[in-house]
């Protein structure tokens, strides 16, 4: 009886205590982001230990005793709001607030606010809540890993590798033609006439807030998609004001170890200069010097960035952000070798030594203006200018057929590439009603790509000197190439929410949208061949002073003749360049339906898209000229299902149909000659159709942690590949190699906070690892190629992997963070490792085996020290293992190494000061 009495009294007291309490609840939103929910904000009862943080949807709830209090709302880098409240027993008081950065000063905003929207936890939260299957990497993670360009950034995510020596990426083993690139959701053109996508390494991470990778198609994207879409989200600043200066230095161990680092004279070191075809090029010798000059291979960088926000009226705000960065870099390959063999394993080219000297520049400037008219309307303007250049000298020594049989061949190629990209975007977000929202965007982009005055000279090397080879007119030439491309793109979408529940959330949403792009490309090229006349084919020349032979006096004295593919000066149109033009129209509308069935959310989309690609040409392969067009009406369904297993676990399924479009140059009858291969277009090339499936499980143990496992598959009808066709020179072309190909694989990602050494989160050790396994296979059908094209292909095998496919990819990193001085000082150190297994470079034909890039790993070390809120120092060491990079050609008698080199270790030191 006593026990029952005690329990009864306790229950009465607890009930009485509970009845004296009231509830304070509500939702916090982000004033700077059109009142989107604000997760992880702090809600505190001032003067007490009572407080909570908002959940993923910005909601909070507090139970406190009845009384009068001051409640405080705060978020890292935002203004703090306080309000007096009266809590009544048994009642619920609802308080909704919108927080912004409006009154914050420099010391509050610059160090804290910017990071908050770029940090890993925020992106993981976005990944968790999104219906789409996507991955993102933010500015915080990029900084921690010392990533300086977008190409390297995306390789830090699961299942993506970068092609060595370029900014081209492979997503799940699928290369350039299967992927797409956007900036803030709008397409951007390519800077390379042979590529669909722009080289991502020209984008400095200084302009990046985050990079998102969609590996699963949804109907908002254009239908030319199979591997993935990389979307670069540009920075937007919302604070009071800051100005920052960055300076840095960089060396490459191969370059600084070279005693004689030389490049061709006559080019502007800033990367903004160029050259043009001289006047009277066939009747006078007015070409620039072939001489080399010494370079001091120590590189540097300088960057300026700043931002400021202005209040306009009661609700309006104008936020400005600008950045300008210039960097240069020296690289060298000094111990390389290269080879080309036939089906019997016999070399027709065997370059025992191959050296490369390269100097590159990158200028990136961006202006971002965001005008928030009020809580419902916002307009953004982005303008990005990127200018890149690359000046290189390649030298090959050894054996080649038809001139270098005595192992005394020598080839020197000087090449200068300059690309200027200008992107302009205007974006709008408008909340029409509580249920409806309207988003739109337009862009105008231009790209100019120059390869002016590429020079090549082929000689024989003897003890007494060098002799010019004159068997072929093209052995000694100067080549001028220019690409201009303009692209207009637009998208608009209207969202309408429906079926509001008791909690005030809408279960369903319709989205109707339209997107289109119009692209126009003009490409032209002229090659001037310098053929020594018979009386001078044996002249000894100075390899370091070829101007002594190729000059105006010797031309006038008939030492050599100048011609193009059309002929010499006696031919009326001999200087008319080869050219091709390309026009592309893509126009598509879509309708999406999203609905949440308790724990299951379904996203059903249908896109109808019309495309028209037209190509016209007049080239050395077709001097009379011709044209061709490819048009298609595509219906592209997609379905994504998301099942919330628990609050921290999701299960996702994605199904879709897409297509893969050939590129302009792949279909134009134009020929491009490298030292070791020649590429020509195929007018009969046509699109592939792709069927995609993804299944993903993911868990988010904490706000900085994730575990995920993904299985995926792709079936490709009429896959496109780059192959060697049967010809006298073993040219490379582009063909639909078979009726089908398929890809299957799995991906695993794990990010873990290993140790948190104190409760204030100022000292911690974290690690991440992601890996993917890929199996690919495709039919190789020689009869299909012969039947559908003018080319003859003799595949060595009946099937193969997809080019660019690597069975195993691995990324791992471990980071240590220490903060002190109220988090104004910090030390971050990261070790990052990347490995990929063997991957197919090109498909074997004519009795030759496949060419395969052999596996290797790369190790980087990054450390960044922030002395105080203004001054920081960074040190980066890349490619510490400096592995040998090898390409082999598979052969029945054993693999033959056809390319080998080492990149060297890159070391950089940077200093920044923020005012």
Helices and strands as residue ranges (DSSP letters): H 2-19, E 21-30, G 31-33, E 36-37, E 42-45, E 51-53, E 59-65, E 67-74, E 81-87, E 92-94, E 97-99, H 106-108, I 109-113, H 114-116, H 120-129, E 134-138, H 139-144, H 150-154, E 160-162, E 169-171, G 176-178, E 179-183, E 186-187, G 200-202, G 205-207, E 208-214, E 228-234, E 241-252, H 253-257, E 262-264, E 292-294, E 299-312, E 316-341, E 347-374, E 377-400, E 404-431, E 436-462, E 465-468, G 473-475, E 477-500, E 506-532, G 534-536, E 540-541, G 546-548, H 552-556, E 560-563, E 578-597, E 600-619, E 622-646, E 649-660, H 664-667, E 671-673, E 678-680, E 688-699, E 706-717, E 720-724, E 732-736, E 740-756, E 763-779, H 782-788, E 799-800, E 808-820, E 825-836, E 839-842, E 851-853, E 856-866, E 871-878, E 885-889, E 896-901, E 906-914
